Amino acid sequence: MSFAENLKETRKRNQMSQEELAEMLGVSRQAVSRWELGDGYPEVEKLIILGEKLNVSLDYLLLDKKEFDETAPDKERVQSSNRTIRITSPNEGVIIDTTLVMRSQEFKGSKNSPKYALFASEKGNSIFGPLNRFLGWYRDIENITKEIEEINQAMDKGEESYILRYSVKCKRKFLKVEME
């Protein structure tokens, strides 16, 4: 399912109207409607609030279920239960120790919008499930796949750290994210 479908289903399961959800997030009802129609995405800060308030994980909201399938190819999923790597995201100012990184489904947006997001799971769980942190935006499937492959190689070599190389710097414009 897509982000739009997951958001709508979660909102309804929590017996909330679009207006109630909008009020909770501090946005307009029209913004929520656009998200549920697949026309844009909330800011990362709003996604975190959504996860906490609606009691769902960000991976459920943003990622196709198939991407968490244990049989998913290494290109889409990196996990090592024994090895931790410190990932630094210079564009987002994030540093995280993780054993798992994953990509989002493709975002639909304007020509200048990033198409994918990279997330990492922090060690430990909260009452809401795994703690996932946003790491960066990516222009296309090739760049995010290359990033995940290089993280995998660094983990296989036992490297302690990795700095994201292929993420793009973005700016927020109203409800949209655009590459700089």
Beta strands, then each sheet from edge to edge (+ up, - down):
strand 1: 77-79
strand 2: 85-89
strand 3: 94-103
strand 4: 116-126
strand 5: 129-138
strand 6: 161-163
strand 7: 170-173
strand 8: 176-179
sheet 1: 1+ 3- 2+ 6+
sheet 2: 1+ 3- 4+ 5-
sheet 3: 7+ 8-
end
